[in-house]
Amino acid sequence: MGHNMKNGIKQDLKAELNTSQYNAVTTTEGPVLVIAGAGSGKTRVIEYRSLYLIQKNIAPESILLLTFTRRSAQEMLERASRNDPRCSKIDGGTFHSFASRVLRVYSKNLGLSNSFTIYDEGDAEEAIRRCCNKMGFDQDKEFPKKNELKNVFSLCVNKGMNVEDAVLKAYVDYEDRLGEIRHVQKEYAEYKLRNNCVDYDDLLVYLRVVLGIDEIREKLSSRYRYIMVDEFQDTNGVQADIVRLLAQRHGNVMVVGDDAQSIYGFRGANHTNILRFPGEFEGCKVIMLEQNYRSTQSILDVGNAVLSNMTSKFEKRLVAANGEAGEKPVVLRFDDIYEEAAWVGRKVQFLKAKGIALREIAVLFRTAFTSMPLQSELVRQGIRFKLFGGRKFYEMANVRDVVSYLRLIANPADELAWHRVLLLLPGIGARTVERLLEMITHYTDPNDIIDKVFTPLCTGQKNSDVFASFKRLLKALLAPSNTPSRQVDLVMDHYGPIMEAKYKKDPLKVRELAMLGQMARRYTNLKDFLADVSVDPDKDANDGDAEYLTLSTVHSAKGLEWGRVFLIGLVDGVFPSSRSFDDGDGGDIEEEKRLFYVAVTRAKEELFMSYYTKKGVNERTKARPCRFLDPANVQKTFEARPVKASIKTSRR
C-alpha cells in the first residue's frame, strides 16, 4: 500500500483498486449497495473508504461502521489507520456493542437505569430457569429446557415470530405447552426489568425503540452522517430497521454484502433485506464487485453455474483477477461414506507428500455428523486435524458413554470407565459407585468382578434388578465369539433406556450411536477399535506452530479460504439438508443452494467434491447425488469420476 498523498487524497488510489472498488470507495454521498462477490475484496473497500472519508476532512466521530464481529471492525479500521491515524477514531463495532453504548445514554426512556447489566447466553438461560422454578414448571420432566426456551424467545425477536410459530419451527414436540411457554416469556421479560438487566436480543430491540423517538433519532442521525454496514445479507429484521432509522435523515449509508452468501437464516438473518435495500433508499447506487482475487476461473465457473440457478438474487458473474483457468474441479462417486473417508485420507497424505502444508487443505461438509467416519479414518492414518462447527465425534457424551462400556471389558483395571458406566445405572448414586470401585480394584479378571462384586447385588438389594441387568450385559459382552460390532449392539440395547431418560427427544443422539455401530463393523478386534477411537488427533494442535488439517462445517468456513478444498457428503438429504425439502415457499432450499455456493468458493486452486451411493444404518438405501450437481450448466463445470477405493484401509 503506497503512502504518497496529494491534497490529502491518496495519489495511487486507482492503482490500488479495480474500477468497481474505486467507485464504491469514492461514492460517499447518498445510499450505496455494494454487492461483493466471494473473494472480491470487500474488506479492502471498507478499509479504503474509511481512509477516503477521513482524507476528505470528514470528522472520524461522524462515521459509523457496523459489523457482525468486533474483530472484523478492528481489522478494517486498524488497516486504514496505518495510512492515517485519524481512522482509529471512527466509531466502529458490532450492532450489539453500538446498541449498548446508545442505551447507556437513553436507558431512562426504557425504564432502565444506565447501570444495567447485559446477560450473556449463560446468564439468560439461568434467569429463564429461575423463572420456570418460580412458576412451578419442572424442567426435569417434559417441559422445555432453559436453552430451548432461550432459542424460542430469540427466534421471536430475530425472525419476528410469535411463540406459536417459533415453537412449531424449532421444537414441535412442545406444541402442547404453548400457553406455559408464553407465561415464561412474559415472566422472563418482567424479571429482567426488575433486575435492571437486558440480554443480547433486548439490546437490538431497545435500540430500535429509542430510534423510534424523533428527538433521539434526529440527534443520532446528526452525529453519524456517514454509515457503513458490513455483511448486510446477514442482518435480521431488527438490524435492518436500525440501519434504516439511523440513515433516514441524510441517506449517506453504504451497505456491503453478497446476497448469494446469505446462509444464516436459522439465526434470523433475512435474505430479503439486501434485495429490498435499493427500493427502500431512493436513488440507491448499486455497485457490483465481480473480480475474484481468490480462486481460479475453473472453480469460479462452478460458483457461477450455481449462481445462475438461484431465484431471488442480483445478477453477477465472478471472474478470476489473475485470468488463470486452473485445474477443473472433480466430482467423485464412492460406494459408501467409508470409502469416501478412506480416499480423502489417502489424498491428503498424497498432497502432503507433494509438499502442500496441511494448513492449506480443508474438508468441508453440511453438518459435523457427516464427518464422523472421516474423523475415525484420519485418526487411523495419523493425520492431525481440528474440527470447526461441531464437537469431535468421540468427545460426545453419548458416544463416550458407550465406549466406556467397551473399555472396561478390554481393560478391567480402567477405573474411569467403571466410574462413568456405574454412574449411568438408574438409582445408583456417587457413594455406592465409590464403594463398588473399591471392591472392583481387588480383581483383575472380569469374570471375578462379575461373580464377587455384582452377583451378590442381584438379590435382596434395593436396586437388585438394575444390577441383574448390568451383570447380564457384562457376561454377554465377554462371550469369546463377539465382534466389536456385536459388543456395540449389546451395549446400545442396554444403554437405550438410559439415553432416552438422559437426552429425551434427541434423534441426533440415536443417529450418532448408529454411526458408531457402523464404524465398529469395520473392525475384527475390540482393542484395535478402542485404540482408534481413543487417540486424540488434537493433542499437539495446541502448539501454535503445529500443522493440522481443517475439518469444518460450511457455515463455520464462511470468509475463509484454502488452496485445496474437499467438499464431502454431497448426498440429497444430507447436502442439501432434508429439512429444506419441507419448506412451502422454497426459501430453505434456496439457502442450501447459497450454502453450496459458499462452499465451492472457499477453494483457491483445487476443488474435490464427492458423494456416496449407499446410505442408512445398514447401507442398503440408495443415495441420490446432491441435486445442485444435476443442472446441465453445473455439470459442464466439473469432471465426474467414479472411484473404487478399497475399504481394506479401514479394516482391522
Secondary structure, DSSP 4 states (H G I P E B T S, - for coil): ----EETTEETTHHHHS-HHHHHHHH--SS-EEEEE-TTS-HHHHHHHHHHHHHHTT--GGGEEEEESSHHHHHHHHHHHHTT-GGGGGSEEEEHHHHHHHHHHHHGGGGT--TTPEEP-HHHHHHHHHHHHHHHT--TTTTS--HHHHHHHHHHHHHS---HHHHHHHH-GGGGGGHHHHHHHHHHHHHHHHHTTEE-HHHHHHHHHHHHTSHHHHHHHHHH--EEEESSGGG--HHHHHHHHHHHTTT--EEEEE-GGG---GGGT--THHHHHHHHHSTT-EEEEE-EESSS-HHHHHHHHHHHHT-SS------EETT----PPPEEEEESSHHHHHHHHHHHHHHHHHTT--GGGEEEEESSGGGGHHHHHHHHHHT--EEEESS--GGGSHHHHHHHHHHHHHH-TT-HHHHHHHHHHSTT--HHHHHHHHHHHTT--SHHHIIIIIIGGGGSSSTTHHHHHHHHHHHHHHT-TT--HHHHHHHHHHHHHHHHHHHH-S-HHHHHHHHHHHHHHTT-S-HHHHHHHHH--TTTTTTSTT---EEEEEHHHHTT--EEEEEE---BTBTTTBGGGGG-TTSHHHHHHHHHHHHHHTTEEEEEEEEEESEESTTS-EEPPBPGGG-SHHHHTTSEEEE----GGGG--
